[in-house]
Amino acid sequence: MRALPNAIQVADHWHLRENASAAFLDAVRESMSGIRTAVGAATVDPERLTCAERLHYEGYLRR
């Protein structure tokens, strides 16, 4: 700040949101297995799936 001692440092909204979003997604990724277990999503009940979800799930099971 020697060149411009009276300059004010600012951050733009886009970068603030981008950094906050990245931090949030990192935190969710790290806790996802615990979240799935807590809400009971670790097991799949095929009866509760939509048609599209069931097709996706059946493809997953074949692989």
N, CA, C and O atoms as a MOPAC input file, in Angstrom:
PM7 MOZYME 1SCF
protein

 N      0.81900 1    -1.19700 1     0.00000 1
 C      0.00000 1     0.00000 1     0.00000 1
 C      0.86000 1     1.25700 1     0.00000 1
 O      0.35700 1     2.35000 1     0.25800 1
 N      2.13400 1     1.11400 1    -0.28300 1
 C      2.98200 1     2.30900 1    -0.33200 1
 C      2.63000 1     3.22700 1    -1.48000 1
 O      2.66600 1     4.45100 1    -1.34700 1
 N      2.28400 1     2.62400 1    -2.61900 1
 C      2.01800 1     3.43400 1    -3.79900 1
 C      0.75200 1     4.26700 1    -3.63000 1
 O      0.70200 1     5.41500 1    -4.07200 1
 N     -0.25100 1     3.70600 1    -3.00500 1
 C     -1.52700 1     4.40100 1    -2.80700 1
 C     -1.95100 1     4.27600 1    -1.33100 1
 O     -2.80900 1     3.45500 1    -1.00600 1
 N     -1.37200 1     5.06200 1    -0.46100 1
 C     -1.65300 1     4.90600 1     0.97000 1
 C     -3.11100 1     5.20100 1     1.33800 1
 O     -3.57100 1     4.73700 1     2.38100 1
 N     -3.83300 1     5.93700 1     0.54100 1
 C     -5.22400 1     6.26200 1     0.86900 1
 C     -6.22900 1     5.35800 1     0.15300 1
 O     -7.43800 1     5.56800 1     0.25500 1
 N     -5.73400 1     4.36100 1    -0.56500 1
 C     -6.63000 1     3.46700 1    -1.30100 1
 C     -7.40400 1     2.58600 1    -0.32000 1
 O     -6.89400 1     2.20100 1     0.73200 1
 N     -8.63600 1     2.27900 1    -0.68800 1
 C     -9.47600 1     1.40800 1     0.13200 1
 C     -9.60300 1     0.07600 1    -0.58800 1
 O     -9.96200 1     0.03000 1    -1.76400 1
 N     -9.30700 1    -1.01100 1     0.12300 1
 C     -9.41000 1    -2.33200 1    -0.47300 1
 C    -10.87000 1    -2.78100 1    -0.39800 1
 O    -11.50400 1    -2.68300 1     0.65300 1
 N    -11.38600 1    -3.26300 1    -1.50000 1
 C    -12.76800 1    -3.73700 1    -1.54300 1
 C    -12.81300 1    -5.12600 1    -2.16800 1
 O    -11.89700 1    -5.52900 1    -2.88500 1
 N    -13.87800 1    -5.84200 1    -1.88900 1
 C    -14.10700 1    -7.14400 1    -2.50000 1
 C    -15.41700 1    -7.05700 1    -3.27300 1
 O    -16.38800 1    -6.46600 1    -2.79900 1
 N    -15.43800 1    -7.63800 1    -4.44600 1
 C    -16.67400 1    -7.56800 1    -5.22000 1
 C    -17.61200 1    -8.70800 1    -4.79300 1
 O    -17.17800 1    -9.72800 1    -4.25700 1
 N    -18.87400 1    -8.50600 1    -5.04000 1
 C    -19.90700 1    -9.45600 1    -4.61200 1
 C    -19.73400 1   -10.81500 1    -5.26300 1
 O    -19.94900 1   -11.83400 1    -4.60600 1
 N    -19.35300 1   -10.86700 1    -6.53600 1
 C    -19.21900 1   -12.14500 1    -7.22600 1
 C    -18.18800 1   -13.03400 1    -6.54100 1
 O    -18.45500 1   -14.20900 1    -6.28800 1
 N    -17.01000 1   -12.48600 1    -6.24000 1
 C    -15.96000 1   -13.29400 1    -5.61200 1
 C    -16.34200 1   -13.71000 1    -4.19500 1
 O    -16.01900 1   -14.81800 1    -3.76800 1
 N    -17.02100 1   -12.84000 1    -3.47100 1
 C    -17.46900 1   -13.21800 1    -2.13000 1
 C    -18.44400 1   -14.38900 1    -2.20600 1
 O    -18.33200 1   -15.34400 1    -1.43800 1
 N    -19.39000 1   -14.31600 1    -3.12300 1
 C    -20.36500 1   -15.41100 1    -3.27200 1
 C    -19.69200 1   -16.68100 1    -3.77600 1
 O    -20.00400 1   -17.77300 1    -3.30100 1
 N    -18.79100 1   -16.55500 1    -4.71300 1
 C    -18.08600 1   -17.71700 1    -5.25600 1
 C    -17.29400 1   -18.43200 1    -4.15700 1
 O    -17.34200 1   -19.65800 1    -4.05600 1
 N    -16.57700 1   -17.68200 1    -3.34800 1
 C    -15.79600 1   -18.28400 1    -2.26800 1
 C    -16.69100 1   -18.89800 1    -1.20000 1
 O    -16.38800 1   -19.97500 1    -0.68600 1
 N    -17.78900 1   -18.22800 1    -0.85900 1
 C    -18.71500 1   -18.77000 1     0.13600 1
 C    -19.36400 1   -20.04400 1    -0.38900 1
 O    -19.52700 1   -21.01000 1     0.35600 1
 N    -19.73400 1   -20.05400 1    -1.65800 1
 C    -20.34400 1   -21.23000 1    -2.26600 1
 C    -19.36700 1   -22.40800 1    -2.27200 1
 O    -19.75200 1   -23.53300 1    -1.95300 1
 N    -18.13700 1   -22.16200 1    -2.62600 1
 C    -17.12800 1   -23.22800 1    -2.65100 1
 C    -16.90500 1   -23.78400 1    -1.25500 1
 O    -16.78500 1   -24.99800 1    -1.09100 1
 N    -16.84600 1   -22.93000 1    -0.25100 1
 C    -16.65100 1   -23.38400 1     1.12400 1
 C    -17.84000 1   -24.21600 1     1.59800 1
 O    -17.66600 1   -25.23500 1     2.26600 1
 N    -19.05700 1   -23.77400 1     1.24600 1
 C    -20.25800 1   -24.51700 1     1.61700 1
 C    -20.27100 1   -25.89900 1     0.97100 1
 O    -20.54400 1   -26.89300 1     1.64400 1
 N    -19.97600 1   -25.96900 1    -0.33000 1
 C    -19.97100 1   -27.25300 1    -1.02200 1
 C    -18.89900 1   -28.19300 1    -0.47600 1
 O    -19.12800 1   -29.39800 1    -0.37500 1
 N    -17.75300 1   -27.66300 1    -0.13000 1
 C    -16.70000 1   -28.49000 1     0.47800 1
 C    -17.17700 1   -29.07100 1     1.80900 1
 O    -16.95300 1   -30.24900 1     2.08700 1
 N    -17.83000 1   -28.25700 1     2.62600 1
 C    -18.32700 1   -28.71700 1     3.92200 1
 C    -19.39600 1   -29.78800 1     3.75000 1
 O    -19.41800 1   -30.76800 1     4.49500 1
 N    -20.28000 1   -29.60900 1     2.77700 1
 C    -21.33700 1   -30.59600 1     2.53500 1
 C    -20.73000 1   -31.90200 1     2.03700 1
 O    -21.12600 1   -32.97700 1     2.48700 1
 N    -19.77400 1   -31.82100 1     1.11400 1
 C    -19.13000 1   -33.03700 1     0.60200 1
 C    -18.46400 1   -33.82800 1     1.72500 1
 O    -18.54300 1   -35.05600 1     1.75600 1
 N    -17.81400 1   -33.13000 1     2.63900 1
 C    -17.12100 1   -33.80400 1     3.74300 1
 C    -18.09700 1   -34.49200 1     4.68600 1
 O    -17.75400 1   -35.51700 1     5.27500 1
 N    -19.31200 1   -33.95400 1     4.84700 1
 C    -20.25800 1   -34.53400 1     5.79500 1
 C    -21.37200 1   -35.32700 1     5.14300 1
 O    -22.30400 1   -35.73900 1     5.83200 1
 N    -21.31000 1   -35.55500 1     3.84000 1
 C    -22.43200 1   -36.16800 1     3.14000 1
 C    -22.77200 1   -37.55700 1     3.64900 1
 O    -23.95200 1   -37.87700 1     3.78500 1
 N    -21.78900 1   -38.38900 1     3.93300 1
 C    -22.11200 1   -39.74400 1     4.40500 1
 C    -22.81800 1   -39.68600 1     5.75600 1
 O    -23.75900 1   -40.44300 1     5.99500 1
 N    -22.37700 1   -38.80300 1     6.63300 1
 C    -23.05700 1   -38.64000 1     7.92200 1
 C    -24.46200 1   -38.09700 1     7.76700 1
 O    -25.37200 1   -38.50500 1     8.49000 1
 N    -24.64900 1   -37.17800 1     6.82800 1
 C    -25.97700 1   -36.61200 1     6.56600 1
 C    -26.91200 1   -37.69800 1     6.03900 1
 O    -28.05500 1   -37.80600 1     6.48400 1
 N    -26.42900 1   -38.50100 1     5.09300 1
 C    -27.27000 1   -39.57500 1     4.54300 1
 C    -27.68600 1   -40.56400 1     5.62700 1
 O    -28.83700 1   -40.99900 1     5.66900 1
 N    -26.75600 1   -40.91400 1     6.49300 1
 C    -27.06900 1   -41.84300 1     7.57600 1
 C    -28.09500 1   -41.22600 1     8.52400 1
 O    -29.03200 1   -41.90300 1     8.94800 1
 N    -27.92400 1   -39.95500 1     8.85700 1
 C    -28.82800 1   -39.28100 1     9.79500 1
 C    -30.25300 1   -39.19200 1     9.27200 1
 O    -31.19600 1   -39.30300 1    10.05500 1
 N    -30.43400 1   -38.99700 1     7.98600 1
 C    -31.78400 1   -38.87100 1     7.43600 1
 C    -32.31200 1   -40.19900 1     6.89200 1
 O    -33.41300 1   -40.25100 1     6.34400 1
 N    -31.54100 1   -41.26000 1     7.04100 1
 C    -31.99800 1   -42.56800 1     6.58900 1
 C    -31.91700 1   -42.75500 1     5.09300 1
 O    -32.62300 1   -43.59600 1     4.53800 1
 N    -31.08400 1   -42.00300 1     4.43900 1
 C    -30.97100 1   -42.11300 1     2.99200 1
 C    -29.88800 1   -43.09600 1     2.56900 1
 O    -29.57300 1   -43.19800 1     1.38300 1
 N    -29.31700 1   -43.81700 1     3.52100 1
 C    -28.27300 1   -44.77200 1     3.17700 1
 C    -28.87300 1   -46.00200 1     2.50400 1
 O    -28.17500 1   -46.72600 1     1.79400 1
 N    -30.17200 1   -46.23800 1     2.72800 1
 C    -30.85100 1   -47.33800 1     2.06300 1
 C    -31.90400 1   -46.76300 1     1.13000 1
 O    -32.47400 1   -45.70500 1     1.39800 1
 N    -32.15600 1   -47.45700 1     0.04400 1
 C    -33.10100 1   -46.98500 1    -0.96000 1
 C    -34.34800 1   -47.86800 1    -0.91600 1
 O    -34.25100 1   -49.09500 1    -0.96100 1
 N    -35.50500 1   -47.24200 1    -0.82900 1
 C    -36.77100 1   -47.95600 1    -0.89600 1
 C    -37.32200 1   -47.76500 1    -2.31600 1
 O    -37.85000 1   -46.69700 1    -2.62600 1
 N    -37.21000 1   -48.77500 1    -3.17700 1
 C    -37.63700 1   -48.62400 1    -4.57100 1
 C    -39.10800 1   -48.21700 1    -4.71900 1
 O    -39.47700 1   -47.61200 1    -5.72600 1
 N    -39.94100 1   -48.53500 1    -3.74100 1
 C    -41.35900 1   -48.18500 1    -3.80100 1
 C    -41.57900 1   -46.67100 1    -3.75400 1
 O    -42.60100 1   -46.17900 1    -4.23400 1
 N    -40.63800 1   -45.94100 1    -3.18500 1
 C    -40.79400 1   -44.49100 1    -3.03000 1
 C    -40.17100 1   -43.70100 1    -4.17300 1
 O    -40.25100 1   -42.47300 1    -4.19300 1
 N    -39.54800 1   -44.39600 1    -5.12800 1
 C    -38.87800 1   -43.71200 1    -6.22900 1
 C    -39.86600 1   -43.36100 1    -7.33600 1
 O    -40.84900 1   -44.06800 1    -7.56000 1
 N    -39.58600 1   -42.26200 1    -8.01800 1
 C    -40.35500 1   -41.94200 1    -9.21800 1
 C    -39.89900 1   -42.88800 1   -10.32500 1
 O    -38.92000 1   -43.61600 1   -10.16500 1
 N    -40.60600 1   -42.87200 1   -11.43300 1
 C    -40.24800 1   -43.73700 1   -12.56100 1
 C    -38.82000 1   -43.45400 1   -13.03800 1
 O    -38.04400 1   -44.38100 1   -13.27100 1
 N    -38.48300 1   -42.18000 1   -13.18100 1
 C    -37.14100 1   -41.80300 1   -13.63800 1
 C    -36.08100 1   -42.22000 1   -12.61800 1
 O    -35.01700 1   -42.71400 1   -12.99100 1
 N    -36.37400 1   -42.01900 1   -11.33200 1
 C    -35.42000 1   -42.41400 1   -10.29500 1
 C    -35.23700 1   -43.92500 1   -10.27100 1
 O    -34.12800 1   -44.41900 1   -10.06500 1
 N    -36.33200 1   -44.66300 1   -10.48300 1
 C    -36.25400 1   -46.12000 1   -10.48200 1
 C    -35.37900 1   -46.61200 1   -11.64100 1
 O    -34.57000 1   -47.52300 1   -11.46400 1
 N    -35.53900 1   -46.01200 1   -12.82000 1
 C    -34.70100 1   -46.39600 1   -13.96300 1
 C    -33.22800 1   -46.13100 1   -13.67000 1
 O    -32.36900 1   -46.95800 1   -13.97500 1
 N    -32.94400 1   -44.98600 1   -13.08400 1
 C    -31.56600 1   -44.63500 1   -12.72400 1
 C    -31.02000 1   -45.62400 1   -11.69300 1
 O    -29.88200 1   -46.08000 1   -11.80500 1
 N    -31.82800 1   -45.94800 1   -10.70200 1
 C    -31.41100 1   -46.85600 1    -9.63300 1
 C    -31.16800 1   -48.25800 1   -10.18400 1
 O    -30.19200 1   -48.90700 1    -9.80700 1
 N    -32.04100 1   -48.73400 1   -11.06800 1
 C    -31.85900 1   -50.06200 1   -11.65700 1
 C    -30.58300 1   -50.12800 1   -12.49700 1
 O    -29.88100 1   -51.13900 1   -12.49600 1
 N    -30.29300 1   -49.05100 1   -13.20400 1
 C    -29.04000 1   -48.98800 1   -13.96000 1
 C    -27.83300 1   -49.02800 1   -13.02400 1
 O    -26.82100 1   -49.66000 1   -13.32800 1
 N    -27.95000 1   -48.35300 1   -11.89400 1
 C    -26.88100 1   -48.35900 1   -10.88400 1
 C    -26.66700 1   -49.79200 1   -10.36900 1
 O    -25.52900 1   -50.23900 1   -10.22800 1
 N    -27.75700 1   -50.50000 1   -10.09300 1
 C    -27.64500 1   -51.86600 1    -9.57400 1
 C    -27.01700 1   -52.80900 1   -10.59800 1
 O    -26.26800 1   -53.71500 1   -10.23300 1
 N    -27.32200 1   -52.59600 1   -11.88400 1
 C    -26.71900 1   -53.45600 1   -12.92600 1
 C    -25.21400 1   -53.27100 1   -13.01300 1
 O    -24.48400 1   -54.21800 1   -13.30500 1
 N    -24.74600 1   -52.05200 1   -12.76100 1
 C    -23.30000 1   -51.79700 1   -12.84400 1
 C    -22.65800 1   -52.36400 1   -11.63400 1
 O    -21.44000 1   -52.27100 1   -11.48000 1

